[in-house]
Amino acid sequence: MRTAALLLAFLLVGPSVSAQEICSNAIDDDGDGLVDLNDTADCSCSLPASTTSLLPNPSLELFAGDQSGCASVQPGGLPDGTNQANCLTDWQRASLGTTDAWNAFTFTGAGPDFPTTLPQPLPSGSGVAGFWVGIRDEADHTFYNGDGTTTQQYREYLAACFTGGQRMEAGKDYRLTFSLGFMEPQTSPSEDGPISIASPDSVELAVYGIRRCEQLYFGPFYACPEAVGAEGYELIGTLTVAGTAGRWTSVSHDFFAVSTYEAFAIGGSCAADRGRPDGGLYRNYYFIDDLILNTVAAFAPVVAGPVQVDGLTVCDDITLTGRPWAGASYQWYRDGIALAGATTYSLALSGSQVDGTYTLRISTAAGCAVTDPVLIQRPIVSDLFADTLGLCSPGDTMIVKPRRQTGATFQWSDGSTGTSLAVTHPGTYRVTVTEACITHVETITVASQAPLTYSLEQLPVNCTADSLAVRVRTNAHRPSISFRSFPEEARLTHRDGLVTLPTGSTPAILAFIDNGCTLVLDTLWLTPPAVPTDCTEAPEEVVTDEEAPEEDEKGEDEKVQYEVVPTIVEEMPQIYAPNAFSPNGDGRNDHFILYYNSGVVGVTQLLIYDRWGGLIWQQTSGEDTGWDGTFRGKVLSGGVYIYTAKVLLNNGAQRSISGSVTLVN
């Protein structure tokens, strides 16, 4: 009877609170509501999992879509396109170069202009970063910096401030280790010939220390920091890394810190690009992962180390591999709970129910260590198409295409399977999207485009009145907006139509606003800000990362009605700017030329811009030959282009004018 009573009491009350938690049986042995590794009081390990790094998120495993400058729209917080280094927790790109974030299970198959696969297996977890170290994808390649200057060098950098306000201190020996990935070669077609997209078998990288954390973003430039005089950037050293296509190379670099730094950056050096033996076009790409930086003395052998990930989608077989250790025992965990039978240093996952955070516990005679967690997450495929699009006018053709490259495939409601659909009539269209082995249906409503409306205004300033802000608001669904100073014509960086700049830096701003059917140019003359009596704070100052221009949603052969912005000129002297021209070689109206009467000496400057504010042609001296409609020797497709000009009057004064002109093919 006594035995039965004790058994009944155990069943009613549960295990004794004094029971010991067994850390590998998926049972809450001590009844505290915490199972296995989640019971940190009973199941902690004393041995370190890896070398502590001064750099945050060294495995690049943590990804947060709500960070400033992050472009990912993945609800679950994973990369879904290019230019998403700012989504890697506590990391960011350092310049206009659009450094990327990658994950083993999203944003693969993104070619032809970007790598379609990642080198396998990934060295540490499922997240890595990637960057270009040299691009020549046009015969006469030129990149336009944010200040209006140009360069033929293209570099991207990954940068971070040190964790917890720590610093790299002068006079100490440091070691940097990381893994560099080399992509499988591929080819992308272009008008100038095939582009070789690959990781040449060696690359010279540059490592920078940055004096102050606020100097991490060195400005709207595409070249290396030394070429643009990046403030606070000091070259720690360069290192040449060799590798093999489709594989990773482990790198270790020791150096002596001659200065004290608060931040770090890595990317291509200022050395010449690795071109191609035949002189052809190229884009050089590399992946990076598992960045550990600390003093040399901090690098002691560790038991656990990183977990490698092999697999490209959650529908593939995925293999997780820890570090083998002589005489050790192993146990894998999912979300902190032991997986039955998973007692080797390698774990195979398959099927649709594999989402979770995985860790490996390694037990040795000296104690145990638990690896850093690896996130296996099925992506939540977000909409690739706008819900509503506007058709400019009856008879026009709109090319409906995805907003991002993700490697998805498409099945349209008319049975076609291309990456885009030509639409000529308002209506409702459906497309089945398959991405990362997940399928969903999107509906796109095409309606007649509403007339473009917008506002351009100068906003209230902060209490010091040392800066001002200008904002464009528009009814366009996906507007293309860019700004330039006036009359200097320097490009101004902005975010979502908001630009901030120092007070007195320019007298006026040119705003280019385009909804895909109508392109307008407006000028806002700035007024000196006055400190408000109630000291109202200005809108939050934006980070000066210029938005990447949206691709045109229409085909090159599409005929679109555009609004022509009238040119504002003085009545005397008289200047006439045609609103259209046709460079077809028939000898009539083949050039865009400014005409004027005898009150004008001549045109001293004529600049032509595309709809995103990119400079495509300029006349700064000599005869007024006008623009022949070409860019880098090729006639551009029909559309609206913006011009600004300076003319010299007979009285010695100089007059600035601006407007738009339609190129007709």
C-alpha positions as CSV (number, residue, x, y, z in Angstrom):
1,M,0.0,0.0,0.0
2,R,2.8,2.4,0.8
3,T,4.4,1.8,-2.6
4,A,1.1,2.5,-4.4
5,A,0.6,5.7,-2.4
6,L,4.1,7.0,-3.3
7,L,3.4,6.2,-6.9
8,L,0.1,8.0,-6.8
9,A,1.7,11.0,-5.2
10,F,4.4,11.1,-7.9
11,L,1.8,11.0,-10.7
12,L,-0.2,13.8,-9.1
13,V,2.6,16.1,-8.1
14,G,5.2,15.4,-10.9
15,P,8.9,14.9,-10.5
16,S,10.6,16.2,-7.4
17,V,11.9,19.8,-7.6
18,S,15.2,18.3,-6.3
19,A,15.6,16.0,-9.4
20,Q,18.6,16.6,-11.5
21,E,18.0,17.9,-15.1
22,I,19.4,15.5,-17.7
23,C,20.6,17.7,-20.5
24,S,20.2,15.4,-23.5
25,N,16.8,13.5,-23.2
26,A,14.3,16.2,-24.3
27,I,12.5,15.9,-20.9
28,D,12.0,18.5,-18.2
29,D,13.5,16.3,-15.5
30,D,13.5,18.8,-12.6
31,G,10.0,20.2,-13.3
32,D,11.1,23.9,-13.7
33,G,9.5,24.3,-17.1
34,L,12.9,24.4,-18.9
35,V,14.1,21.5,-21.1
36,D,17.8,20.6,-21.8
37,L,19.9,23.5,-22.9
38,N,17.1,26.0,-22.1
39,D,17.8,25.1,-18.4
40,T,20.9,27.3,-18.3
41,A,21.3,26.8,-14.6
42,D,21.8,23.0,-14.9
43,C,23.0,22.6,-18.5
44,S,25.6,25.4,-19.1
45,C,29.0,24.6,-20.4
46,S,32.3,26.1,-19.2
47,L,34.4,25.9,-22.3
48,P,34.2,28.7,-24.9
49,A,32.5,28.0,-28.2
50,S,34.8,30.2,-30.2
51,T,37.4,33.0,-30.0
52,T,35.7,36.2,-28.8
53,S,35.7,38.8,-31.5
54,L,35.8,42.5,-31.3
55,L,33.6,42.5,-34.4
56,P,29.9,42.1,-33.9
57,N,27.9,39.2,-35.3
58,P,31.2,37.6,-36.6
59,S,29.4,34.6,-38.3
60,L,27.0,37.1,-40.1
61,E,24.2,34.8,-38.9
62,L,22.1,37.6,-37.4
63,F,20.0,39.5,-39.8
64,A,17.5,42.2,-38.9
65,G,15.1,43.7,-41.5
66,D,14.3,46.7,-39.2
67,Q,17.8,48.2,-39.2
68,S,18.4,51.6,-40.7
69,G,19.1,51.3,-44.5
70,C,17.9,47.7,-44.7
71,A,16.1,47.0,-48.0
72,S,14.8,43.5,-47.2
73,V,11.1,43.0,-47.1
74,Q,11.3,39.4,-45.9
75,P,8.8,39.2,-42.9
76,G,11.1,36.7,-41.3
77,G,14.2,38.8,-41.7
78,L,16.3,37.2,-44.4
79,P,18.0,38.7,-47.5
80,D,15.8,38.8,-50.6
81,G,17.9,40.9,-53.0
82,T,21.2,42.8,-53.5
83,N,22.5,45.7,-51.5
84,Q,21.4,44.4,-48.1
85,A,24.6,44.4,-46.0
86,N,22.9,47.0,-43.8
87,C,20.5,44.2,-42.7
88,L,23.3,42.2,-41.2
89,T,23.0,43.0,-37.5
90,D,25.6,45.7,-36.6
91,W,27.2,45.7,-40.0
92,Q,26.8,48.0,-43.0
93,R,28.2,49.0,-46.3
94,A,30.8,51.8,-46.1
95,S,30.2,53.7,-49.4
96,L,28.0,53.7,-52.5
97,G,29.2,50.3,-53.3
98,T,26.2,48.0,-52.7
99,T,27.7,45.3,-50.4
100,D,25.4,42.2,-50.2
101,A,24.0,39.8,-47.6
102,W,23.3,36.2,-48.5
103,N,21.6,33.3,-46.8
104,A,21.9,29.6,-47.7
105,F,18.1,29.4,-48.1
106,T,17.1,32.7,-49.8
107,F,18.3,34.8,-52.7
108,T,20.0,32.1,-54.6
109,G,19.6,31.6,-58.4
110,A,19.8,35.4,-58.7
111,G,21.8,35.5,-61.9
112,P,22.8,36.3,-64.6
113,D,24.4,39.5,-63.3
114,F,24.9,38.1,-59.7
115,P,26.2,34.8,-58.5
116,T,23.6,32.0,-58.8
117,T,25.0,29.7,-56.1
118,L,27.0,30.0,-52.9
119,P,30.3,28.1,-52.4
120,Q,29.5,25.1,-50.3
121,P,29.6,24.3,-47.4
122,L,29.2,27.7,-45.8
123,P,32.0,28.1,-43.1
124,S,29.9,29.4,-40.2
125,G,26.1,29.2,-40.1
126,S,23.7,30.0,-43.0
127,G,24.6,33.7,-43.5
128,V,27.5,35.3,-45.4
129,A,28.3,38.7,-47.1
130,G,29.5,39.4,-50.6
131,F,31.2,42.2,-52.5
132,W,32.5,43.2,-55.9
133,V,36.2,43.9,-56.3
134,G,36.2,45.5,-59.8
135,I,33.6,45.8,-62.5
136,R,34.0,46.5,-66.2
137,D,30.7,45.6,-67.8
138,E,30.8,48.2,-70.5
139,A,33.5,49.0,-73.0
140,D,33.7,52.6,-71.7
141,H,32.7,52.0,-68.1
142,T,32.2,55.0,-65.8
143,F,30.6,55.2,-62.4
144,Y,29.1,58.4,-61.1
145,N,29.8,59.4,-57.5
146,G,27.2,61.2,-55.4
147,D,29.1,64.5,-55.7
148,G,28.9,64.4,-59.5
149,T,32.5,63.2,-60.1
150,T,33.2,60.0,-62.0
151,T,35.5,57.0,-61.5
152,Q,36.4,53.8,-63.4
153,Q,37.2,51.9,-60.2
154,Y,34.4,50.0,-58.4
155,R,34.9,48.7,-54.9
156,E,32.5,47.5,-52.1
157,Y,33.3,47.3,-48.4
158,L,31.8,45.6,-45.3
159,A,32.2,47.7,-42.1
160,A,31.3,47.6,-38.4
161,C,31.9,49.4,-35.2
162,F,33.6,47.3,-32.5
163,T,31.2,45.6,-30.0
164,G,30.3,47.4,-26.7
165,G,32.2,50.5,-27.5
166,Q,35.5,48.6,-27.5
167,R,38.5,49.9,-29.4
168,M,41.5,48.4,-31.2
169,E,44.4,49.9,-29.2
170,A,47.6,51.3,-30.5
171,G,50.7,49.3,-29.6
172,K,49.1,45.8,-29.5
173,D,49.4,42.8,-31.7
174,Y,46.2,41.7,-33.4
175,R,45.0,38.8,-35.5
176,L,42.2,38.8,-38.1
177,T,40.8,35.5,-39.4
178,F,38.0,35.0,-41.9
179,S,36.9,32.8,-44.7
180,L,36.8,34.0,-48.3
181,G,34.5,32.3,-50.9
182,F,35.2,32.0,-54.6
183,M,32.2,31.7,-56.9
184,E,31.6,29.3,-59.7
185,P,32.2,31.2,-63.0
186,Q,29.3,32.2,-65.1
187,T,28.6,34.5,-68.1
188,S,26.1,37.3,-68.5
189,P,25.1,38.7,-72.0
190,S,25.4,42.4,-72.7
191,E,25.3,44.7,-75.7
192,D,29.1,45.1,-75.6
193,G,29.7,41.4,-75.4
194,P,29.6,38.6,-72.8
195,I,30.5,39.6,-69.2
196,S,32.7,37.1,-67.3
197,I,31.3,37.0,-63.8
198,A,33.7,35.1,-61.5
199,S,36.1,35.2,-58.7
200,P,39.6,35.4,-60.2
201,D,41.9,32.9,-58.5
202,S,43.5,35.6,-56.3
203,V,42.5,39.0,-55.0
204,E,44.2,41.7,-53.0
205,L,42.0,42.8,-50.1
206,A,42.5,45.8,-47.9
207,V,41.8,46.0,-44.1
208,Y,41.1,49.4,-42.6
209,G,41.0,50.8,-39.1
210,I,38.6,53.7,-38.6
211,R,39.4,56.4,-36.1
212,R,35.8,57.1,-35.0
213,C,32.7,55.1,-35.3
214,E,30.8,58.0,-36.9
215,Q,33.3,58.0,-39.8
216,L,32.4,54.4,-40.8
217,Y,30.3,55.6,-43.9
218,F,33.0,57.4,-45.9
219,G,30.6,59.0,-48.5
220,P,28.8,58.5,-51.8
221,F,31.8,57.1,-53.7
222,Y,32.5,53.9,-55.6
223,A,36.3,54.0,-55.4
224,C,38.6,52.8,-52.6
225,P,38.9,55.0,-49.4
226,E,42.4,56.3,-50.3
227,A,41.3,57.5,-53.7
228,V,38.6,59.7,-52.2
229,G,40.4,60.8,-49.0
230,A,38.1,59.0,-46.7
231,E,38.2,60.7,-43.3
232,G,39.3,58.6,-40.4
233,Y,40.2,55.6,-42.6
234,E,43.8,54.2,-42.1
235,L,45.1,51.2,-44.1
236,I,46.1,48.5,-41.6
237,G,47.4,46.3,-44.4
238,T,46.7,44.5,-47.7
239,L,46.7,40.7,-48.1
240,T,46.5,38.6,-51.2
241,V,44.1,35.6,-51.0
242,A,44.2,32.7,-53.5
243,G,41.4,30.2,-53.9
244,T,39.4,27.8,-56.1
245,A,36.0,28.3,-57.7
246,G,33.2,27.0,-55.6
247,R,35.3,26.8,-52.4
248,W,36.3,28.7,-49.4
249,T,39.8,29.8,-48.3
250,S,40.7,30.3,-44.6
251,V,42.7,33.5,-44.0
252,S,44.7,34.6,-41.0
253,H,46.5,38.0,-40.9
254,D,48.6,39.3,-37.9
255,F,49.4,43.0,-37.6
256,F,50.6,45.6,-35.1
257,A,48.2,48.4,-34.4
258,V,49.9,51.8,-34.8
259,S,46.8,53.8,-34.0
260,T,43.6,53.4,-31.9
261,Y,40.4,52.6,-33.8
262,E,36.7,52.4,-33.1
263,A,35.6,50.6,-36.3
264,F,36.8,48.3,-39.0
265,A,36.2,47.8,-42.8
266,I,37.3,45.2,-45.3
267,G,37.0,45.0,-49.1
268,G,39.1,45.3,-52.3
269,S,42.3,47.2,-52.2
270,C,43.2,50.2,-54.5
271,A,45.2,47.9,-56.7
272,A,44.2,47.5,-60.3
273,D,41.3,45.1,-61.2
274,R,42.0,41.5,-62.0
275,G,40.9,41.7,-65.7
276,R,40.6,39.0,-68.3
277,P,43.4,37.7,-70.5
278,D,41.4,38.6,-73.6
279,G,40.7,42.1,-72.4
280,G,37.0,41.2,-72.2
281,L,34.3,42.5,-69.8
282,Y,34.2,41.2,-66.2
283,R,32.6,41.5,-62.8
284,N,34.7,40.1,-59.9
285,Y,32.8,38.8,-56.9
286,Y,33.8,37.3,-53.5
287,F,32.0,36.0,-50.4
288,I,33.2,36.5,-46.8
289,D,32.2,34.8,-43.5
290,D,33.3,34.1,-39.9
291,L,35.3,37.3,-39.2
292,I,37.2,37.1,-35.9
293,L,39.4,40.0,-34.7
294,N,41.2,40.1,-31.4
295,T,44.6,40.3,-29.8
296,V,46.9,37.5,-30.8
297,A,46.9,36.3,-27.2
298,A,43.1,35.8,-27.3
299,F,43.4,33.1,-30.0
300,A,43.5,29.9,-28.0
301,P,42.3,26.5,-29.2
302,V,38.5,26.1,-28.8
303,V,36.5,22.9,-28.6
304,A,33.4,23.8,-30.5
305,G,34.2,26.2,-33.4
306,P,31.7,27.1,-36.1
307,V,29.1,24.8,-37.7
308,Q,29.3,24.5,-41.5
309,V,26.1,24.4,-43.5
310,D,25.7,22.5,-46.8
311,G,22.4,23.0,-48.7
312,L,20.8,25.6,-50.9
313,T,17.1,25.6,-50.1
314,V,15.0,24.3,-47.3
315,C,13.6,21.7,-49.8
316,D,17.1,20.3,-50.3
317,D,18.8,17.9,-47.9
318,I,20.7,20.0,-45.5
319,T,23.8,18.9,-43.6
320,L,25.2,20.6,-40.5
321,T,28.8,19.7,-39.6
322,G,30.6,20.6,-36.4
323,R,34.3,20.2,-35.6
324,P,35.5,16.6,-34.9
325,W,37.4,16.3,-31.6
326,A,39.3,13.2,-30.5
327,G,37.6,11.4,-27.7
328,A,34.6,13.7,-27.6
329,S,30.9,12.9,-27.5
330,Y,28.2,14.9,-29.3
331,Q,24.6,15.9,-29.0
332,W,22.6,18.1,-31.5
333,Y,19.8,20.3,-30.3
334,R,16.9,22.1,-32.0
335,D,15.7,25.2,-30.2
336,G,17.7,24.0,-27.2
337,I,16.0,20.6,-27.0
338,A,18.0,17.4,-27.7
339,L,17.3,15.5,-30.9
340,A,17.0,11.8,-30.3
341,G,19.8,9.8,-31.9
342,A,21.7,12.9,-33.1
343,T,25.0,12.0,-31.4
344,T,27.7,12.5,-34.1
345,Y,29.4,15.7,-35.2
346,S,27.3,15.8,-38.4
347,L,23.5,16.2,-38.7
348,A,21.4,15.6,-41.8
349,L,18.1,17.5,-42.1
350,S,15.4,16.8,-44.7
351,G,11.7,17.5,-45.2
352,S,9.6,20.6,-44.7
353,Q,9.7,20.7,-40.9
354,V,13.3,21.7,-40.4
355,D,12.9,25.3,-39.3
356,G,14.7,26.1,-36.0
357,T,17.9,27.1,-34.3
358,Y,20.4,24.3,-34.1
359,T,23.4,23.9,-31.8
360,L,25.9,21.1,-31.1
361,R,27.1,20.3,-27.6
362,I,30.6,18.7,-27.5
363,S,31.7,17.0,-24.3
364,T,35.4,16.2,-23.6
365,A,37.4,15.2,-20.5
366,A,38.0,19.0,-19.9
367,G,34.3,19.9,-20.0
368,C,31.7,20.8,-22.6
369,A,31.1,23.6,-25.1
370,V,28.1,24.5,-27.2
371,T,28.5,25.9,-30.7
372,D,27.1,29.2,-31.8
373,P,23.5,28.8,-33.0
374,V,22.7,28.1,-36.7
375,L,19.3,29.4,-38.0
376,I,17.5,27.2,-40.5
377,Q,14.5,29.2,-41.6
378,R,12.1,28.6,-44.4
379,P,11.7,32.0,-46.2
380,I,8.4,33.7,-46.2
381,V,8.2,34.6,-49.9
382,S,7.1,38.3,-50.1
383,D,5.3,39.9,-53.1
384,L,7.6,40.5,-56.0
385,F,5.1,42.6,-57.9
386,A,3.2,45.8,-57.1
387,D,-0.5,45.3,-56.4
388,T,-1.5,48.1,-58.7
389,L,0.3,49.5,-61.8
390,G,-0.7,52.4,-64.0
391,L,-1.0,52.2,-67.8
392,C,0.0,55.6,-69.2
393,S,-2.5,55.9,-72.0
394,P,-4.6,53.6,-74.3
395,G,-2.5,51.7,-76.7
396,D,0.6,51.8,-74.6
397,T,2.5,48.7,-73.6
398,M,3.6,48.1,-70.0
399,I,6.2,45.5,-69.1
400,V,5.1,44.0,-65.8
401,K,8.2,42.5,-64.1
402,P,9.4,41.6,-60.6
403,R,10.8,44.3,-58.3
404,R,13.8,42.2,-57.2
405,Q,16.0,39.5,-58.6
406,T,15.5,36.4,-56.4
407,G,15.9,33.4,-58.8
408,A,12.1,32.9,-58.8
409,T,10.3,31.2,-61.7
410,F,6.9,32.4,-63.0
411,Q,3.7,31.0,-64.5
412,W,1.4,33.8,-65.9
413,S,-2.3,33.5,-66.3
414,D,-2.0,33.5,-70.1
415,G,0.2,30.4,-69.9
416,S,3.6,32.1,-70.5
417,T,6.6,31.4,-68.3
418,G,8.8,34.4,-68.9
419,T,10.2,36.7,-66.2
420,S,7.9,39.5,-67.4
421,L,4.5,40.1,-69.1
422,A,3.6,42.7,-71.7
423,V,0.3,44.4,-70.9
424,T,-1.7,46.7,-73.2
425,H,-5.1,46.9,-71.5
426,P,-6.3,47.6,-68.0
427,G,-7.4,44.5,-66.1
428,T,-6.4,42.0,-63.5
429,Y,-3.4,39.6,-64.1
430,R,-2.2,36.7,-62.0
431,V,1.1,35.0,-61.8
432,T,2.2,31.9,-59.9
433,V,5.6,32.6,-58.3
434,T,7.9,29.7,-57.3
435,E,10.9,30.9,-55.2
436,A,13.2,28.9,-52.9
437,C,10.9,25.9,-53.6
438,I,7.9,27.8,-52.2
439,T,4.9,28.7,-54.4
440,H,2.4,31.5,-54.1
441,V,0.0,33.4,-56.4
442,E,0.1,37.2,-56.9
443,T,-2.5,39.4,-58.4
444,I,-1.6,42.6,-60.3
445,T,-4.3,45.2,-61.1
446,V,-3.4,47.4,-64.1
447,A,-5.4,50.6,-64.3
448,S,-5.1,53.9,-66.1
449,Q,-2.3,56.0,-64.7
450,A,-3.5,58.9,-62.6
451,P,-1.9,62.3,-63.5
452,L,1.3,62.9,-61.6
453,T,0.9,65.2,-58.6
454,Y,3.7,66.2,-56.2
455,S,4.8,68.7,-53.6
456,L,8.4,70.0,-53.2
457,E,9.0,71.8,-49.9
458,Q,11.7,73.0,-47.5
459,L,11.1,71.7,-44.0
460,P,11.6,73.3,-40.6
461,V,15.1,73.1,-39.2
462,N,16.6,71.9,-36.0
463,C,17.5,74.2,-33.1
464,T,20.9,75.0,-34.4
465,A,19.8,76.0,-37.9
466,D,23.0,74.5,-39.3
467,S,21.1,72.2,-41.7
468,L,17.9,72.1,-43.7
469,A,15.8,69.5,-45.3
470,V,13.9,69.3,-48.6
471,R,11.2,66.7,-49.3
472,V,9.2,65.5,-52.3
473,R,5.8,63.9,-51.8
474,T,4.0,62.4,-54.8
475,N,1.0,60.3,-55.6
476,A,3.2,58.0,-57.8
477,H,3.1,54.3,-56.7
478,R,6.8,53.7,-57.3
479,P,8.4,57.1,-58.1
480,S,11.9,57.7,-59.3
481,I,13.2,60.7,-57.4
482,S,16.7,62.3,-57.6
483,F,18.1,65.7,-56.5
484,R,21.0,67.9,-57.7
485,S,22.3,71.2,-56.3
486,F,21.8,74.3,-58.5
487,P,23.6,75.7,-60.3
488,E,26.6,73.5,-59.3
489,E,24.8,70.4,-60.7
490,A,26.2,68.1,-57.9
491,R,24.2,65.0,-57.1
492,L,22.6,65.0,-53.7
493,T,21.9,61.8,-51.7
494,H,18.4,61.1,-50.4
495,R,16.2,58.5,-48.9
496,D,12.5,58.2,-49.8
497,G,12.4,61.7,-51.2
498,L,14.0,63.4,-48.2
499,V,17.4,65.1,-48.6
500,T,19.3,67.0,-45.8
501,L,22.2,69.3,-46.4
502,P,24.2,72.0,-44.6
503,T,22.7,75.5,-44.5
504,G,24.3,77.7,-47.2
505,S,25.8,74.8,-49.2
506,T,23.7,75.6,-52.3
507,P,21.2,78.3,-53.3
508,A,18.7,75.9,-54.9
509,I,17.8,72.3,-55.5
510,L,16.7,70.6,-58.7
511,A,14.2,67.8,-58.1
512,F,13.7,65.1,-60.8
513,I,10.3,63.3,-60.3
514,D,9.1,60.4,-62.5
515,N,6.1,58.1,-62.2
516,G,7.0,56.1,-65.3
517,C,4.7,58.1,-67.6
518,T,5.5,61.7,-66.7
519,L,8.8,63.2,-65.9
520,V,9.1,66.6,-64.4
521,L,11.9,68.9,-63.2
522,D,11.2,71.4,-60.5
523,T,13.5,74.0,-58.8
524,L,13.2,75.0,-55.2
525,W,15.1,78.1,-54.1
526,L,16.2,77.7,-50.5
527,T,15.6,80.3,-47.8
528,P,18.0,80.8,-44.8
529,P,16.4,78.9,-41.9
530,A,15.4,80.8,-38.8
531,V,15.5,79.1,-35.4
532,P,11.9,78.6,-34.4
533,T,10.8,80.2,-31.2
534,D,9.6,76.9,-29.8
535,C,12.8,75.1,-30.9
536,T,10.9,72.5,-32.9
537,E,13.2,69.7,-33.9
538,A,13.6,68.9,-37.6
539,P,12.8,65.5,-39.2
540,E,15.3,62.9,-38.4
541,E,18.4,63.4,-40.4
542,V,18.8,60.7,-43.0
543,V,21.8,58.6,-43.7
544,T,23.4,59.7,-46.9
545,D,22.9,56.4,-48.8
546,E,21.4,57.2,-52.1
547,E,18.5,55.0,-53.1
548,A,19.3,52.7,-56.0
549,P,17.1,53.8,-58.9
550,E,14.2,51.5,-59.8
551,E,14.5,49.9,-63.1
552,D,12.1,51.2,-65.8
553,E,8.9,49.1,-65.8
554,K,8.4,49.6,-69.6
555,G,10.1,48.1,-72.6
556,E,12.5,50.1,-74.7
557,D,10.1,50.0,-77.7
558,E,7.2,51.3,-75.7
559,K,5.6,54.5,-76.8
560,V,4.6,56.7,-73.9
561,Q,3.0,60.2,-73.7
562,Y,5.1,62.4,-71.5
563,E,4.5,65.8,-70.0
564,V,7.0,68.4,-71.3
565,V,8.0,70.9,-68.7
566,P,8.2,74.4,-70.3
567,T,11.5,76.2,-70.3
568,I,11.5,79.4,-68.3
569,V,13.6,82.1,-70.0
570,E,13.8,85.8,-70.2
571,E,11.8,87.6,-73.0
572,M,14.9,89.5,-74.0
573,P,17.3,88.1,-74.9
574,Q,15.4,85.2,-76.4
575,I,16.2,81.5,-76.1
576,Y,14.3,78.6,-77.6
577,A,14.6,75.0,-76.5
578,P,12.9,72.4,-78.7
579,N,10.7,70.0,-76.7
580,A,11.5,67.0,-78.9
581,F,14.1,65.8,-81.5
582,S,14.7,62.6,-83.5
583,P,18.3,61.5,-84.0
584,N,17.5,59.2,-87.0
585,G,20.1,60.5,-89.4
586,D,17.6,62.1,-91.8
587,G,19.2,65.4,-91.6
588,R,16.2,67.0,-89.9
589,N,16.1,67.7,-86.1
590,D,18.8,65.2,-85.5
591,H,20.3,67.1,-82.5
592,F,19.0,68.8,-79.5
593,I,20.2,72.4,-79.8
594,L,19.4,75.6,-77.9
595,Y,18.5,78.4,-80.3
596,Y,18.9,82.1,-79.4
597,N,18.8,85.6,-80.8
598,S,21.5,88.2,-81.1
599,G,21.1,89.1,-77.4
600,V,23.0,85.9,-76.5
601,V,26.7,85.3,-77.1
602,G,26.5,81.6,-76.8
603,V,25.9,78.4,-74.8
604,T,28.7,77.9,-72.2
605,Q,27.4,74.7,-70.8
606,L,24.7,72.1,-71.7
607,L,24.2,69.1,-69.5
608,I,21.8,66.2,-70.3
609,Y,20.5,63.8,-67.5
610,D,18.5,60.7,-67.6
611,R,15.3,60.3,-65.5
612,W,17.3,59.3,-62.4
613,G,19.5,62.3,-62.5
614,G,22.5,60.5,-64.1
615,L,24.7,62.7,-66.3
616,I,24.8,61.2,-69.8
617,W,26.2,64.1,-72.0
618,Q,27.8,67.4,-71.5
619,Q,29.0,70.4,-73.6
620,T,31.2,72.7,-71.7
621,S,33.0,74.7,-74.5
622,G,33.4,75.1,-78.2
623,E,30.7,75.1,-80.8
624,D,27.0,74.7,-79.9
625,T,26.8,71.3,-81.7
626,G,24.0,70.0,-79.4
627,W,23.3,66.5,-78.2
628,D,22.9,63.8,-80.8
629,G,20.9,61.5,-78.5
630,T,23.8,59.1,-77.8
631,F,25.4,57.8,-74.6
632,R,28.9,56.2,-74.9
633,G,28.5,56.1,-78.7
634,K,25.1,54.4,-78.8
635,V,21.7,56.1,-79.5
636,L,19.5,55.9,-76.4
637,S,15.9,54.6,-76.4
638,G,13.1,57.1,-76.8
639,G,11.9,58.9,-73.7
640,V,12.2,62.1,-71.8
641,Y,15.6,63.6,-70.7
642,I,16.4,66.6,-68.5
643,Y,18.7,69.4,-69.5
644,T,20.3,72.3,-67.7
645,A,22.3,75.0,-69.5
646,K,24.2,78.2,-69.0
647,V,24.2,80.9,-71.6
648,L,26.3,84.0,-71.8
649,L,24.4,87.2,-72.6
650,N,25.7,90.3,-74.5
651,N,25.8,92.3,-71.3
652,G,28.3,89.9,-69.8
653,A,25.8,88.2,-67.4
654,Q,25.3,84.5,-67.3
655,R,21.8,82.9,-67.3
656,S,20.9,79.4,-66.2
657,I,17.9,77.5,-67.7
658,S,16.5,74.0,-67.4
659,G,13.8,71.8,-68.8
660,S,13.1,68.5,-70.5
661,V,13.2,67.2,-74.1
662,T,11.7,64.1,-75.6
663,L,14.0,61.8,-77.7
664,V,11.9,60.2,-80.5
665,N,13.3,57.0,-82.1
